[in-house]
């Protein structure tokens, strides 16, 4: 009896999505590797494409620029995690932040770069204005999406002040947790523990209150 290949037996859409994620990750890794070797100004889209074995046209199907390929942040919450959070109980600030910290920690545990990679990307962004601009734009996009997910949970409008403020402070807690993780001597357990600790500290600072 022949055991089917899991990828071959998977639904076509799922297989394409996995291949797309893999190619995106390879382009990002190649960009960072080449920038480390040649400096940002010394790297071209053609060099990145050749490194991965794809055409420049394919590169632009994944990223609009080499800046975007370099700073590929973990994106929006996967639908399953977003639904888990949105369907959670409690609209008070403490419950929202507790559950938000849990789903973001789970997401980052799987999606975030290693500590050295994260440190290198931040260092490059600090020295290259165009990379910093892309980084800030990506952060804003993630924050907007997070505000929409919070609004689903709390029953507020996505552009309400409450949803936007909670998304902003959640992103601040994520950055704090990732920084603390990058400074630890043992990174094998991933960033989830540090991110959860940051949300616990944030909840202690804010106390409890209703989301309006």
N, C-alpha and C positions, 0 to 999 in steps of 0.2 A: 504493500500500500504506500502510495506516495503522499507525503505530508505537504500540503500546499504552502507556498511561501506566504507569510502573513501580509507582506506588502502587496503581492500579486492578488491575493484574495480580498484585500481591503476595497471598499468603495472607491471609485475613480476619483471623486472629489477629495476624499481623505488622503489618497496617495499623492495627488497633485499638491495638496497643501503641505504635506510633509516634505516633498521634494523642493517646494518653493522655500520653506523655512531653512532647509539644509543649504540651498544655494545662497540664500541671503546671509546665513551665518558664515559661509565660506568667503563671500565677498568682503564681509566686515573684517574677518580675521586676516585676510590677505592685505586689506587696506592698512590695518594697524601694523602688521608686520613690515610692510614696505615703508611706512612712515617712520617707524623706528630706525630702519636702515638708512633711509635717504633724506629724511626730513619731509615735512608736509609739502613744501614747494617743489621738491624733487620727484614727487609721485604724480603720475597721470592716470586717467581712467583706463587708457590702453594698457599700462603696466599692470593694473589691478586685474583687468579682464584676462590678460595673458597668464597671470599667476593662477587663476582659477580654471582657465581653459574655456572661457566663454567669450562671446563677441562684445564689443562696447555697446552695441544695441541691446544685448541682453542685460548688461549692467544697468542701463537706464530703465529697464523694465522693473528693476528692484529699487534703485536709488536715483534721486534727481541730480546728485552731485557726489564728488568724493568726500566732501564734508559730511554729508548725510550717511555715507557708508562707514565713515570712521566712527561717528557717534551714534551707533544704532542702539538706542535705549530700549529697555523692555517696554513694550507698548501697552495698549489698553488691557484691562483685565480680561482674561478669556471668558467667554459667555457663561460657562459653568460656575466660575468663581463670582462673576458679577451677579448672577441669579441667586447664588447662595447668600450673598450679602444683602441683595435687595429684598429677599424673602425672609430675612431675619426678623426677630421680634424686638420691639423697642425703638422708639423714635427719639429718646433722650440722647443728649450729647455723649454721655458715657457709653451707652450701649452701641451707638453708631461708631464711635472711635474704637471700641473694643473689637467689634466684628470687622471693621475696616482694617485694623492692624493685622488681624488674623489672615484675611484673604490676600492682603498685599504681601505679607511675609511668605505665604505659600507661593504666590506668583513669583516673587523675587528669588526664592530658593531655587526655582527651576530656570529662571530667565536671565538672572543678572550675570555679568561678566565676573571673572576671577578678580581678586583684589589688586594684583599687579596690572591687569588690563584696565581696570577701573581707574587706578591711579594714573596710568599713562594717558588715558583719554582726557582726564581732567587737566593734566599738565599741558597737553597739547592745546586744549581749548583755551587755557589761560594765555597762551602765547600766540595764538592765531585768531584774529578777530572774526574771520568768516566761520571758523569752526565753533567759536563761542556763540555766535548768532544762531547757528543751527541747533546747538545744544539747548539754548534758551527757548527756541521755537518748539522743539520737541517736548521740553518740560511743560510748556504752556498747553500743548495739545493733550498731553496725558492728564494734566490738571483739569482741563475742560471736560474731558471724558469722565473723569472721576466725579466731577460735580454732577454730571448727569446721572451717574449711578447712585450717588448719594440722594439725589432728588427722587429717584424711584423708591428708595427706602423710606424717606421722610414725608413724601407726598408734597414736597415743595417744587417750585419751578426750577429748572436747571440753572437759570441765570439769577436765582434768588441770592441775596447776600449770604444767607445761612449756608446754602450748598457750596457757594464759591469759597467762603471762609473755611469751611470744614475741609474742602479739597486742598486749599492752600496750606493749612496747618498739617494735614496728613502728609503732603509732599515734604514739608519741612522735617517731619518725624522720620520719613523714609531716608532723607539725606543724612540726618543725624545717625540713624542706625547703620547705614552703609559706611559712613566715615569711621564709626567705632569698630565695625567689623574689619575694615581695611587696616586698622592699627593693631589688631590682636595678633598674637604670635602663632595661633593655630586657626587656620581658615577652613579646615576640613569639613566642619559642620555646616558651612554655608552661612548666609547673612540672616536667616529667618529669626534666630534667637535675638540678635542685636536689634532687628527691626521691631520685634514684639516688645523688647525692653524699652525702646524709645516711645512706643505708643503707651506703655504702662506709665512711664514718667510723665507723658503729656496729659494723660487722664488724671493723674494725681495733681498736676498743676491747675487744671481747669475745673476740677470738681464736676458736679452733676448739674444739668439744666435741660430744659426742653428746647428742641429745635423748632424755631418758628419760621 
